Amino acid sequence: MENQEIEKKMMSIVAEDGSIEEVEVILAFEFKDTKKEYVIYTKNEKDENDNITVYVSNVDRSSGEPKLLGVDDEEEWNRVKDVLRELSKSE
Amino acid sequence: MADIEENIVYSDIDHGEVLEPSRSIKFKPSSYDSIRSSFLKGRLESARNNALTREYSGENAQEKVARVAEKIAKLEEKILILSRDDVPEDYVSRRAIKLRKDMISNLRYHSNGAYVIGLDKKEEIFSDEAVEEAMASQETDVTPAVETPYNPDSSDVVSNEEQEVVVPPVTDPVTTPPVEEGTDIDVVQSGVERQEIEDAINSSFEAAEKSGEGEAIGTDVIRDVIDTAMDQVDVPTDEVHEVIGDTDVPSGDDPQVATEREDDGVSRDVIRDVIDTAFQGVDEQQPSKEDIRSAVEEAFQNVSQDAATTEASPVVPEDRVSTSDAGQVHSRLYDENGNRRVRRKKYNYTPMTDAEIREAQIKLGFDEHGNLIDNGANSVPQKATKARVVGDLGSIPSFRDAFVPANHNIEKTERNSVVTDTPVREVPVVTPDRTGDEVKHVVTEEPVKDDAARTLDDYAALKARILDLVQKRDATHQRSVDAQRVAQESAREAQAARRKLEMSQASYQDRMKKLADYVVSLEATVAENVRQTEAAEEETRKNRDFVALQNEAAAKNDQIIGEIDSMIGDVQTPQDSFGGDAVGGMRR
């Protein structure tokens, strides 16, 4: 789709084994109330139904360099999913 | 959607280190695209708004504004493309010009010594109306004027050709002389014959080539030559009002009955517009002399075509319009406040008028004379070149200010706004008056058949040239897009490589530090070992000395023992001879 080729936001992530991978950021945001930041990225992995797998990480910048942490809290996870759900309905 | 976006702020991230596994979720392609588009739109709008809070300082403030305006226009184009597919190809250039104008007009001096715009002007500059204006198709812009009857005594409005503003009729009895119905006013065009311009340009080309500029001829040099040529033939600017009247008009100096050169003839700005448009294609290549000559020739064909399509007669050296036409011309030229309208049609951009440039320069404190003198003549063409590079957004300073005619020997054609010195070739011009009747003004003595045929030839050549240029434009555009894509990919690769190198360097530095610490530790151990060795050796030496002393003492003792034994032996011998016991022998 041409529109989707307009501008890709790429990100380099350093995996736990030290390898570096380029992934595409499809959303990065911060909740105004909790000041917690999240990044949603994809490695463009598709299943047999063309569904696309995306990954959600909590971004921790307390040490300066951004660190990607898991989203363990279920309430937090549901809130992130609400955002994704709403944005997916925006068009 | 609105609630969600009120609770979140889009952020930016381009790298990160994974410390814990991410959670994953799957999306349908449509949902995925929606999220992606929302984020992209948010980022683009954020970048666009940031442009308004920037500071523009120094004498290059206008150039900076021009660059930012083009950048914003590109961002807006991307935003528009996300939601619609009918964005015109020339949207960026049209919008950039409008943005630059609006931004410059809203620049205000900041306490930091720089110029700023401020987010309070956001609506004024980024308004949907302005975007829609830039979205308007080119075909709409060149729509011929609607022949609306003009009644100076009524309050009826008359739409101009762009139908953008309703304009009240001119009612000032002092500045606008009353015109009797049906009275014709001869308007003598003081524009310059095409052939004169071509001849002057050719002369300037020759002069440039003789002076050596022709060996490394570039578009800037050619623009210089063309501007010089226009100076030589005294091509008027759009700022000059041309006025002529017959017995119904009290004075030829009356500035209120103005002709519109945009419709009737060839002005300096029009020539410059079409030449710059033609040069856009040439600029992207390494231009040869033939390219330049071809571009100039095409530019003049455009001018001829322009004139031919806006007039009833294909070639009209002297234009004559009726007073009803004059009224429409006035309403097209001026808005309801009496301000002159900016022409926006036919070409990809609207250059700023000299008055607008001067106004912007005054706002920015730009001293054009001081600039020319202080910075030296060579710096001015460089600035002009930069201004063109960012998208033909106009020249700062103007061509006329920046360049000096190279050849003063060409005789300048004297003209005035009333009567032309050159022989007038008159052709029949039929223009409708207010009643719709046709009025024939002049009867020609010279057939115009050749001119008409020439016009057709010009049209055919122009059409072929346009098709060729369109193909070139599309091809170069595609190449540009491909090159930009490759550049973006390579930039990403370079960025990844840089990060990899940085991480490698960090790891290397860590190892080096550990190694250095190990070396220090080893050196300390070695030093301690040396010290212990030396201590042991000293102990050994001392022990050996002690052993030697002991051995020496033992030897002495042995010697003494030997002597004693020897002495004892001597004593025993006589005793034995006495038959007594040994013990007794010791008694003395």
Chai-1 contact restraints between the chains, C-beta under 6 A:
chainA,res_idxA,chainB,res_idxB,connection_type,confidence,min_distance_angstrom,max_distance_angstrom,comment,restraint_id
A,N3,B,I81,contact,1.0,0.0,6.0,A-B,restraint_1
A,N3,B,L82,contact,1.0,0.0,6.0,A-B,restraint_2
A,I6,B,K78,contact,1.0,0.0,6.0,A-B,restraint_3
A,E7,B,L40,contact,1.0,0.0,6.0,A-B,restraint_4
A,M10,B,R492,contact,1.0,0.0,6.0,A-B,restraint_5
A,M11,B,I13,contact,1.0,0.0,6.0,A-B,restraint_6
A,M11,B,D14,contact,1.0,0.0,6.0,A-B,restraint_7
A,S12,B,H15,contact,1.0,0.0,6.0,A-B,restraint_8
A,S12,B,A496,contact,1.0,0.0,6.0,A-B,restraint_9
A,S12,B,R499,contact,1.0,0.0,6.0,A-B,restraint_10
A,I13,B,G16,contact,1.0,0.0,6.0,A-B,restraint_11
A,I13,B,V18,contact,1.0,0.0,6.0,A-B,restraint_12
A,V14,B,E17,contact,1.0,0.0,6.0,A-B,restraint_13
A,A15,B,V18,contact,1.0,0.0,6.0,A-B,restraint_14
A,E16,B,V18,contact,1.0,0.0,6.0,A-B,restraint_15
A,I20,B,K500,contact,1.0,0.0,6.0,A-B,restraint_16
A,E22,B,A496,contact,1.0,0.0,6.0,A-B,restraint_17
A,I26,B,I35,contact,1.0,0.0,6.0,A-B,restraint_18
A,I26,B,R36,contact,1.0,0.0,6.0,A-B,restraint_19
A,L27,B,I35,contact,1.0,0.0,6.0,A-B,restraint_20
A,L27,B,F39,contact,1.0,0.0,6.0,A-B,restraint_21
A,A28,B,S11,contact,1.0,0.0,6.0,A-B,restraint_22
A,A28,B,I13,contact,1.0,0.0,6.0,A-B,restraint_23
A,F29,B,I8,contact,1.0,0.0,6.0,A-B,restraint_24
A,F29,B,Y10,contact,1.0,0.0,6.0,A-B,restraint_25
A,F29,B,S11,contact,1.0,0.0,6.0,A-B,restraint_26
A,E30,B,V9,contact,1.0,0.0,6.0,A-B,restraint_27
A,E30,B,S11,contact,1.0,0.0,6.0,A-B,restraint_28
A,F31,B,I8,contact,1.0,0.0,6.0,A-B,restraint_29
A,K32,B,N7,contact,1.0,0.0,6.0,A-B,restraint_30
A,E37,B,S11,contact,1.0,0.0,6.0,A-B,restraint_31
A,V39,B,I13,contact,1.0,0.0,6.0,A-B,restraint_32
A,D50,B,P29,contact,1.0,0.0,6.0,A-B,restraint_33
A,N51,B,K26,contact,1.0,0.0,6.0,A-B,restraint_34
A,N51,B,K28,contact,1.0,0.0,6.0,A-B,restraint_35
A,I52,B,F27,contact,1.0,0.0,6.0,A-B,restraint_36
A,I52,B,Y32,contact,1.0,0.0,6.0,A-B,restraint_37
A,T53,B,S24,contact,1.0,0.0,6.0,A-B,restraint_38
A,T53,B,K26,contact,1.0,0.0,6.0,A-B,restraint_39
A,V54,B,I25,contact,1.0,0.0,6.0,A-B,restraint_40
A,V54,B,F27,contact,1.0,0.0,6.0,A-B,restraint_41
A,Y55,B,S22,contact,1.0,0.0,6.0,A-B,restraint_42
A,Y55,B,S24,contact,1.0,0.0,6.0,A-B,restraint_43
A,V56,B,S22,contact,1.0,0.0,6.0,A-B,restraint_44
A,V56,B,R23,contact,1.0,0.0,6.0,A-B,restraint_45
A,S57,B,S22,contact,1.0,0.0,6.0,A-B,restraint_46
A,P66,B,I13,contact,1.0,0.0,6.0,A-B,restraint_47
A,P66,B,G16,contact,1.0,0.0,6.0,A-B,restraint_48
A,K67,B,E17,contact,1.0,0.0,6.0,A-B,restraint_49
A,K67,B,L19,contact,1.0,0.0,6.0,A-B,restraint_50
A,L68,B,G16,contact,1.0,0.0,6.0,A-B,restraint_51
A,L68,B,V18,contact,1.0,0.0,6.0,A-B,restraint_52
A,L69,B,L19,contact,1.0,0.0,6.0,A-B,restraint_53
A,L69,B,E20,contact,1.0,0.0,6.0,A-B,restraint_54
A,G70,B,E20,contact,1.0,0.0,6.0,A-B,restraint_55
A,G70,B,P21,contact,1.0,0.0,6.0,A-B,restraint_56
A,V71,B,R23,contact,1.0,0.0,6.0,A-B,restraint_57
A,V83,B,I4,contact,1.0,0.0,6.0,A-B,restraint_58
A,E86,B,M1,contact,1.0,0.0,6.0,A-B,restraint_59
A,E86,B,I4,contact,1.0,0.0,6.0,A-B,restraint_60
A,L87,B,I35,contact,1.0,0.0,6.0,A-B,restraint_61
A,L87,B,S38,contact,1.0,0.0,6.0,A-B,restraint_62
A,S88,B,S31,contact,1.0,0.0,6.0,A-B,restraint_63
A,S88,B,S34,contact,1.0,0.0,6.0,A-B,restraint_64
A,S88,B,I35,contact,1.0,0.0,6.0,A-B,restraint_65
A,S90,B,M1,contact,1.0,0.0,6.0,A-B,restraint_66
A,S90,B,S34,contact,1.0,0.0,6.0,A-B,restraint_67
A,S90,B,S38,contact,1.0,0.0,6.0,A-B,restraint_68
A,E91,B,S34,contact,1.0,0.0,6.0,A-B,restraint_69
